Amino acid sequence: MQLLAFREYPAIDAQTLVEFTGHERLFRGADGSFLLHMSSEGQPAAEERIVRLSVRDAIAWLNEEPDQYGSLWEIAEAVPAVATRAALRIF
């Protein structure tokens, strides 16, 4: 698996209005598939999420404007940190 791009951005939780930092990392597997790993930092309960992307979606993610960062958070699958690390190793 190869890390293609990553970004870090400030965000605000819509329910609690707590500021946190969002992290997104785009990986490409040996088979040409794409995986987006998203995580939050600075919240009482940090979260991690994963979503598989098509080539088109990966290109769109790479070209997102800063005000669109984090837009895939709601559709991504929430996973425990241990499962995330395992998924990234075998992806």
N, C-alpha and C positions, 0 to 999 in steps of 0.2 A: 504494500500500500504506500502511496506517495502523497505527501501533503502538498497541495497545489497553492492554496491561499488561506489566509486567516485574517480576521479583523476583530477589533475590540471597540466597543462603543458604549457611551453612557445611556442609561435607560431609566424609566420610572415605572414602578409597579402600578397598574391602573387601579387596583383595589385599595392598596395601603398607602400609595403615594411615596413609597420608600425608593430612594435612588439606589441603583446598582449598576454593575458593569456586565454587559453581555459579551460573550465570546462566541465566534463562529469559525469553524475550520472545515475546509473543503478537501476531501481526500479522493483519490482515484485508485481503484483497485486494479490488479493485474489483468483482469478481464475487461477493463474499460468502463466499469460501472462507477458511479459517483455516490459518495456518502457525505452528508453534511452533519457535523457534530456541533451542537449548540450547548452552551452552559452559561450559568449566571454566577456572579460573584458579588458578595456584599449584601446578600439577603439572609435572613435568619435560617431559611431552608433553601440552600443552593440546589439548583436543579440541573439536570443534563437531559438532552433530547437528541434523537437521531432521526434523520429522514434520508431515504434514498432518492436521488435525483436523476432525471433523464439528462441526456447531453444538453438538450434545449434549456431545461431548468437550471443546470449548472452554469451555462453561459449567462442566463438572465441573472442569476445570483451574483456572478462576477461583475456585472454591469449595473447593479443596483445603486441608486443614489443614496447618500447617507441618511436621508429621512425615511428610507425604506428598510434599513438594517433591522433585522429581527422579525421580518414579516412572515417567515415560515415557522415561527415558534409555535403557533397555535395548531398547525397541522402535523407537527413532528410528534413522534412517539416518545413519551417520557420513559426513561430507563434509569435504574439504579446505577451508581457510579461503577460498581464492580462489573456489571453487565456491559457497560459502555466500554470499559477497557478491554474486555474479552472480545467484543464485537470489532473493535478497531484492530485487534491483533489478527483475527481470522478473516477480516474483510479483504 
